[in-house]
Amino acid sequence: MALVIVVLLGAAWLVRPSDPPPPAATPPAPPPSAVVSSPVAPTPSGSSRVAPTPSGSSPVGPTPSVAATSVDAPQDLLALSGAVPTRGMGKFTYATGRGRVLGTKGELRRFRVAVERGSNEDVAAFAAQVEATLGDRRSWIGDGRLRLQRVSGSEKATFTVFLATRDTAGRMCRIGGVNITVNGRPYTSCRSTGRVIINLDRWRLSAKPYRDAKVPITVYRQYVINHETGHELGHSHEGCPKRGGPAPVMVQQSLTVRGCVPYAWPRRNGHRFVGPSL
């Protein structure tokens, strides 16, 4: 998401790892507890109310007065306090092991999860949140046409979900042809071919439309994972179908809900929920 511009590709700090063929699927595994370090690899390829959701999380909550350092956020927080690293090492730690297959039918796409070193975030916890979101029936697997599975960093995958500091996210997005800068700083997250890039600033601080609507950061995180993965799955930006109603997940909700109210999921009431094409 964000304004798209064409930029010159190629940066000396990126190194491509080998991609072995993916092995056969294994039985479901618990969330990852170990990590593998690797440099980042380019892969080819304001409303005042909240849309109701059956997730059970509270739609409102206070901003914390003490720093929260874990990737896990309490259900009632609007944002995490404390300094957010703006620049990491440019290298990533990948979650190891394999997750369970998410979804019951359809094409199987495998993905990796990685966290930038120096971001002070835990790759196992981040991977667990990515899997929990993408494995929800309200997410992309809910129509029975797609299955997803997390694999380790050494395995071949269709795409990788990165959690990167804002400077690194800005650089990675520019290389992929996307400008995520707002008011001189890398602000949004993005997708480039084979890479879902989550900006650490947004992961820890949420975004103005969600904070204004007093939506917990846990819900924003579900939104940003679903939105950027939606781009990887071929979906483009959409508009608000009904003023005051829920925003389709492909609305650029980190910037504006376009007259709708925040909503984090691709599906609603058992059906794919879309807005007008932009």
N, C-alpha and C positions, 0 to 999 in steps of 0.2 A: 504494500500500500504506500501511498505518497506520490509525489510528482515524479514522473519518469523521465530521465534524460539518458542519452547515450554517452557513455564515457569510454576512454581507452581501457582495454583489458590488460591484465598482466601485472602482477606485482611481485617483486623479488622475494617477499616474505612468505608467500604461499608455496607449499610443497604438496604434490599429489602422492598419496600412499597407494600401494598396490591394492587391487580390488579382487580378492579370490572369489570364485563362484560360491553362491550361498548354499550351505548344506541343507539337508532335509529338515523340516520343522521338528522341533522337540517338544516334549510336554511342557505345560505352563510353568513358569518360573516366578519366584517372588521378586519384588523390586530389587534392583542391583545393589550390591554392597561393596564392590571393588571397582577400580577405575584403571584406565590405560591412558598414558599421556601421549599426545601426538600433536604436531603442528596442524593448524587448520588446513583443510584440503578443499579446493574448489571442485565441486562435482559438476560434470557436464549437465550436460543437460541444461446550550445548556438547558436540559429538561430537569424538572424537580421531582419526577417520580420514576419508578422502575417497572419495566415489564414483568409481570408475574412469572415465576419459574418454579417447577416442581422439585428443584434441587434441595429445598429445605433450609438453605442458608438465609440468614437475615439480610434484608435489603438495605439496612442502614447500620451505621456504627460510627464510633468516634475515631479520630485520628490519634495514634498512640503518642504518649508523652515520653516513652522510653524506647531506646533503639531495639529493633528486632533484627537479628542477624541471620536467622535460619531462612532457607528458601520456603519453608512452611509458614504460612501466615494465619493468625487467629481469624476466625470467621467474621468478626465484627470490625476489622480494621479497614480504613479507607486507603491507607498507604503505610509503608514502613518508614520509621524515622531513622535518623542516623545518616552519616555520609555514604554516598554511593560512589564506588570507584569509577572514575571516568575513563581510565585506560588500564588495560591488562597487559599480558605478556605476548598477545598475538598467537599463543599456542593453546590448544584445547585438550581437555581431559574427557575421554569418551566413556560412557557407561558400558560396563562389560556384561556378558551373559545375554540370554535371550528372554524377552517377555512372552507372555501368552499371545496367541492369535486373537486380535480384536475384531469382532464381527463373526458372522456365521456363514455368509455366502459371498461369492463374487471374487474378483481379481485380488490376489494377495500382493500387497506392496510392503516391502521391508524398509525400515528407517533406522537411523542411528541417532543418538542424543549426545551432545557434547556441551561442556561448560568451559568458558575461557579461564585459564589459569590467571590468578590475580584478581578475580571478580569476587572472591570471598563467598562463593556459592557452592553448594554441594551437588555433585552431578547425580548421585543416586536419588536424592530428593527431587531434583528437577525432572529426572527421567520418570519417576513415579507420577508426578503431576501431569506430565505430557501424556503418559499412557492412560491415566485415569480420565483425562479429558477426551482423548481420541477414542477411547473404548466405551464412552457413554452412548446410549442409544439415541440421544439427541444430537450426536455429532455425525460425522460423515459416514460412519459405518451403519447407520440406522436403517437405511433403505434396503439392505441385503444385497447390494451390488458391489461392495468393497470390503476387503479385509486388510488389516494393518498388523504388522508385527515389528517390535523393536529388536534389533540385533546389535552385536558388539561392534566396536569401532574398526575391527580388523576385517569385518565381513562386508560383502557387497550389499549395497542398499540403493533404493530408488532415490531417497532424499535423506538429509540430515537436519535435525532440529538443533540449532546453536543458541546458547545463551551467551551474549557478548556484551562487554562494556560499550558505552555509547561511541567512543572513538573507533573501536574496532568494528562495531556494527556499521557505523557510517562508512568506513573504508570498504568493508565487505559488500555493502549494498551498492556503493558507487561502482565497484568492479563488476557487479551484476547489472549495471545500468539503471539503478534506482537511487534517487536523491531523497534522503530521509531528513534533510535539514529543515528546521523551523527556527527562525530568529537566530540564525548563526550556529546552531548546535544540532547534532544528529538527534532527532526526537522520536520518530516513529520506529517501528520494526519493518521488516520487508521480507520478500521472497525473491530470490533469483533462482535460476534453473537448478534444481536439485538441492537447494538450500533454503530452509526456513530460519530466518535470523531474528531472534527476539532481543530487543534492546534492553539491557539491564536497568536503565533508568525507568522504563515503563514497567518492567517486572516488579520493581521495588516501590515505585511511586504512583502507579496507575496513570490515568490520563484525566484531563479536566472534565470531559463530559460525564465520566463515571464518578469522579469525586463530587461534582456539582449535584449529581442525582443521588449521592450518598450510597453508592453501590460498593460493596466490599471489594477489596483488591483480589480476593480469591475468584470472584466472578469475572473481573477484568482479565485475569490470567487465562481463564477458560476462553474468553472472547479472543484474545490475541493469538492463542494457539490455534483455535478453530479458523480464524480469519486468514492467517498467513498460510496455514496448511491448505485452506481452501484455494488459495492462489496456486499452490503446488499441484493441486488436483484439477486445475484448469478453470477455476471460477474467477470472474472479473468483478469489479466494483459495482455496487447497486445503490439505488436510492431508497428513500422512505416511502412505503406504499400507502400509509395512512397517518396523517399528523396525530401525534399523541399515542400512537400504537407502538408495538415493539419494533425495533430496528432489525432488519435482516443482518445476519452475521457478516455479509460482504459489504455493508456500509462501512466507511472509514471512521469507525466509532472512536478511535483515538484522537481524532480531530474534531468531528462533529457527528451528531446523530441525525442531522438533516430534518429536524422537527419530530422525529420519533423519540422513543425512550430506549435506554440501553437494553440489549438482549444479547446473550453470549453464544447462542446455539444455531446451527444450520437447520435444525428441525424443530417444529412446534406442533403440539397436539397430534403427534404421530405422522406428520407430513413435512416434506421439505418446504421451508419458509423462505420466500424470495421477495425481492423488490424490483422496481423497474431498472432496466439496464441503463448505465451511464455512458 
